[in-house]
Amino acid sequence: MAVKNQKLHEQFDAAASTTFQGELSSGKPIFHGVSIFVDGFTIPSSQELRGYMLKHGGRFENYFSRHRVTHIICSNLPDSKIKNLRSFSAGLPVLKPTWVLDSVAANKLLSWHSYQLDQIATETQGQPKLSAFFPLKRSPFSCNYATNAIGQPLSKIEDQTPKLDAVVTNNSFGEGETRKETEQCDVLSDIQLKVDSAVNKNSYGESQFLEEITHANIETDIPLNESLIKAKDEEIGCNDVKLCEPSTSEPGDATSDSILAENELKFISPGEPSTSHSTYSTDKHNISESSNSRIVMSSSHSTLEDPNFVENYFKHSRLHFIGTWRNRYRKLFPATYSGTKGTNSSLHTRLTDEQATVIHVDMDCFFVSVVIRNNPELQNKPVAVCHSDNPRGTAEISSANYPARAYGVRAGIFVRDAKSMCPDLVIVPYNFEAYEEVADQFYGILHKHCNKVQAVSCDEAFLDVSDSKIEDHQCLASIIRKEVFDTTGCKASVGIAGNMLMARLATRNAKPDGQCYIPADKVEEYLNELPIKALPGIGHVLEDKLKRREVKTCKQLRLISKESLQKEFGLKTGDMLWNYSRGIDNRSVGAFQESKSIGAEVNWGVRFNNLEHCQYFLLNLCKEVSLRLQGAGVQGRTFTLKVKKRKTDAGDPVKYMGCGDCENLSHSLTVPMATDDVDGLHRIAIKLFDLFHIDVKEIRGMGLQVSKLENADSGHQGNQKNFLRSWLISASSTNRDQCEVKSIAEGKNQNADGNLGQQSCTNMIVGSDILSSEGHVNRDSVLPPLCDLDMGVIENLPPDVFSELNNRYSGKLISFMSKRKGKLAESNIGGMGTSVPSVVPLRPCKAEKTCRYICFVCSEIFACFFLIKQSTVKEVSVTAASGMVAGNNGSSFSRNIDVMPYSLSQIDVSVLHQLPEEMKAEFLELLPAHRKQECNSDPVPAESCPQQSSDSEYTHNLSGSRGSISANEYWLGNPPKWVENFKMSSCLVLNIFADNYYKSGSAGKLSSILQRARSNFVPSLGLTPDGLDDAILCLCNLFKQYIEVKIETDIEEIYLCFRLLKRLSKKSTFFLEAYNVILPEIQSISNNLSIEALKLKFEEIFQNQAPRAS
Amino acid sequence: MYKRKNQSSPQGETARILVEFMEVAITSIVFLKGVYSPGAFERRRYMNVVAHKARHPQLRDYIHHSLTGLLPSIEKGLVERVAVVFFNKENIPLERFVFKLTVNQAYDSEVEKTDLEFSLKSFLTKLSVSESLTKVLPKDCRWQIMSYFHSLPQFNASTGVESWIPTDIQQWQQPPLITPIKSMSSEPLGVQLYMEHPSLSGSQL
């Protein structure tokens, strides 16, 4: 072979010497130093190319050799070679034959960059993977790498760069504190600046840029998909380093307008010929970018850790806005919602009232007009809304205004197509705040004029004006339209007809900015010529089917009998077709359809490099779904995970970062207990995901859907964990002023009316309103007027809590308190009468004015207060308390069983024991039957002197002195004693432990209990510091004693327990603290134990435990 | 595998099963640690799991006799622990595999042999996958079987401990790190198998 090659060379040289025209004296021939290898069929043929090479001083290799060949010429590559380009090309440039021709034509060697084979070029320009949106941290390698780079002095990088044939712009190094992060990236691109990792940016502040130097391999100039692994080899990795900077520092850039923040980042690549083609925009996911670059500019310190892809995705998704707008609407206009609850079904037929009049109001190109309402200069220009306006133009138009529509610009087409139709088209981004504002105004107006409003979407609604005061509906419509325009600056069109169907059809004719009335006698005439496609409910499929039957208009449709329609299209659809073609629509206005499922799906921009990215994404998706569930106040039992998998033969999607041609896969799972908890969702999602057995690189979209929804009201105590937190958070998150605080004083009335209470719930400070907004308290029961209580509670809060609360109110609380003080006593007394059923305020006449509430509402808040008050309990006059309770209570208890706690565990034992016997009996009777047993097994002797014994025992159990370790009391008996103790505890976690004991079966191993605790994990405890300490102590004792029990027989179990505890400690600070307390103690125990030196491998556990700031 | 006399007491029965099991387990440990070349062992099935049996008669006899010598003491509940100790030239132990035994002397009903064997089987299964937990031993290390008695045994023929001598292996001064491998506790037998390594902080002696 070597001989053959040699001979071929000789032949070539001989031929060259004869054909070489010797470029005269103009220096080197064009292809000096170039040696090409032609692979496969090319135009011109390989022989012609060889001729060019001969003529112009190049070389031509018949056989590929890594050492002799400098360029590979080919027109087409098989897929296998594309996939394994590196092994095929050995990193050499793979070029189109036109490079040779053009070079000859230009009489100089052209840069080959723009002649790269299309197949490769697209891949190398590459659509950035989703991983780019994640912080470097996610990848273990780049983490190391980044730290290395950070540790490196900048000068060192600079020193390296010339060697590395890199172009470094001065600005990039201009700032001393400029932080650079290098990342090996799977893009050929010589450089890429990523503004998207908000992480570091925020932490380093405004003046510091985050720069990522992407190393690309100049030697190969191919995408290094596997470069993450190879990157450690810097020799290969850093051959071409370039820096660029955010376009913000590039004033000359034409695209750096306000939208620039969104997505344009230009690379600077001065001088260097070999890289002169590398200027292109990063074309990032504009969404994450826009938000992130905003972060850069405003230097807002928000999300530090999170790349927030999912969050940002939905924040910037129009569909998501429309979808979640419903919840907002429900909250804003609950009266309508609940008022029409009865007429829920869309099939509900109404007695056809000839007089009925329905108005359909629809805003004209809502998404555009809202954005441009304050820009008169744009009013008559073609404008379209689109999430991105990058030059690629593969973003889809979401909405276009009428001038634009005149050019043929429609929703759903690509920006580039739209711009080719209408070169003057102005693209504006979404403005979700404005949409919300306008939608609210819009509905405010509708509700003012009509009490029967059915919201269809944020910009579309039906009004039933049959019994409106204004007889002339046309006039009413004009008034509404005018008012909408005056208020919002946006135009609305109105259709008026006898039913919803006709009203909607009328709006078609009314648009834009008009109104249309179709009286009953004109209906038939109107429908005659109406194409069937205009009817709601008829889509492509149905249309095609009908077209095959030569049905194009409603008139033709009417000729078909109902039976035959039903036969062909099914009962419902057939019925609908028959009715609609006659203009019959029996739906009544006001039906607000309950959603049957809630979920979130992302199928744009989803690219994963490894499982970790994918899992992380999944977690974020779960968070989003969880938020939506909570927003809708429901929990679901069936979970469906949908995955879009790239079809094997699918190329790059047309739409930038789109999903392309995909297979849709899904798996679902139904669990017995409805949940909306992130953790639960995540676990389920992971389980479902595992079922797919899919390569994460193939995933183009994921969605999680939750169905079998249940109202969270009927949910379980598990959610109450959030009470204290939500109480404080909601107190801080909504800004209040004095007037709103006043509404609390009036809250009594509002509370009596559940709906109103709901409406104002965002304004409420504390208590039941928040409870109800979270949907934990049965709304049917009379909510206690906590407005009165609150003041009392607040007044008696411990100083630190109070000051915290006061801070949240920015100090207004104090002044408000002092103002209210006079009235307070009065209102408290007034409130007592009505509040007794659920909340009994007791006001013992004590010098220190201790206010004590015996609260049977199963609320963590109050449980906390009990703990706070633990010390003062003794001082409370028991007789006074019981007298009042007994006096006020009597019969009212039985009426309000639903406010009773679910289990004894939610009741403060000490409070229970302070009650007089008869009260206690009555109370216990009211407990659900299955709970009674637990009551009876109450270890605290009920008949003993309530004050002393219960208190002492209680505190004893809680604080469990260290001396009691040897007693092993916790693990005696069956069930062991601790179960009861924990059940009685006010700490939710301990309650759960006790519950888990029963659930985990008779074995009662601590490990299985911990395992369960891990699976139904409670992130928040809502405990005061005191309670927390006690709870930790309890837990510690449990562990200590367990170890003593088990150390002789089952070290494995102990080991397991500690492993589990350690895992739990990573999730919650509560367990972390417990863990830290237990660990040294255990070590000392095991050292002292009779069996020689049985010290478990705790050090190792300890070392693995990264300490976390609490 | 071994001949069994008809014995009435459940303790005797238990002890025999235990000794037999330990013989297999200890052989497996020695194999696992690679003190001898793999050729010194052959694969066998014991309780339907793969175990290793020493081929070299000396090795086999050492393990066998050590343990059968313990049988009477185990039966009486005198043996607290049996340890396989790997130590270096200086007689400093590097790694110990400890069987902690509890034979309930008060137990007097029939021993469910199959249940016991089932539990013991899991030790072997666990042991076979525990190699990653163990430490790599230096080349020239040796090993021995040690047993810990609750009280100093009587060295006479009846107890069968005549072949046992006091050990010259040094003890760790620091409490060791313990890695549990497997535990079982049932009636009338409780066995825990764990590894001990010298503690990270303390010196080797």
Contacts between the chains, C-beta under 8 A, distances in Angstrom:
chain1	res1	chain2	res2	distance
A	1048	B	102	7.3
A	1049	B	102	6.9
A	1049	B	183	6.9
A	1049	B	185	4.1
A	1049	B	190	5.2
A	1049	B	192	7.0
A	1050	B	183	4.3
A	1050	B	185	5.8
A	1050	B	192	6.9
A	1051	B	178	6.6
A	1051	B	180	4.2
A	1051	B	183	5.9
A	1051	B	192	5.7
A	1051	B	194	5.6
A	1052	B	180	4.2
A	1052	B	181	7.5
A	1052	B	182	6.2
A	1052	B	183	4.0
A	1052	B	192	7.3
A	1052	B	194	7.9
A	1053	B	183	6.6
A	1054	B	180	7.7
A	1055	B	179	7.8
A	1055	B	180	4.7
A	1086	B	175	7.6
A	1087	B	175	6.1
A	1092	B	175	7.9
A	1093	B	172	7.9
A	1093	B	174	7.9
A	1093	B	175	3.3
A	1093	B	176	6.2
A	1094	B	175	7.5
A	1094	B	178	6.3
A	1095	B	175	4.3
A	1095	B	176	7.0
A	1095	B	177	6.8
A	1095	B	178	6.3
A	1095	B	199	7.3
A	1096	B	177	7.8
A	1096	B	178	5.3
A	1096	B	180	7.6
A	1097	B	177	4.8
A	1097	B	178	6.0
A	1097	B	179	5.5
A	1099	B	177	6.8
A	1099	B	199	7.6
A	1099	B	200	6.1
A	1099	B	201	7.7
A	1100	B	177	7.2
